[in-house]
Amino acid sequence: MSKRPSLIGGLSLPGSEAREAVTDRPPEAAAEASAPRPAGRRARPEIVHTSVYLPREVHRRLREIAFTRDVKVHDVIMEGIDEALRKHGHPSVDALKIGKKVGE
């Protein structure tokens, strides 16, 4: 069964010309333009965004640790990542960041 056509799909609304101009770009350029980014933030291609699914109680404890140490939960998680890298024989997070900048 095919999808019903949208009732608003054929409407010509103010500003729709700008949207049409965006869709005329190559797909990769359109994807970059459509990604919302807060004003004043620059793209950081060396950073990869990822999500972590945590049990609620684990998240609560991480927040507690971060609050007690006056840091962000991100900082506590990065410490854990650093330990995991070292445990498996890899350089620390800081060493990998510095290595990236030196090798550019």
PyMOL commands that set and color helices and strands:
alter all, ss='L'
color gray80, all
select helices_A, chain A and resi 16-23+27-34+56-69+73-87+93-103
alter helices_A, ss='H'
color red, helices_A
deselect
rebuild
show_as cartoon
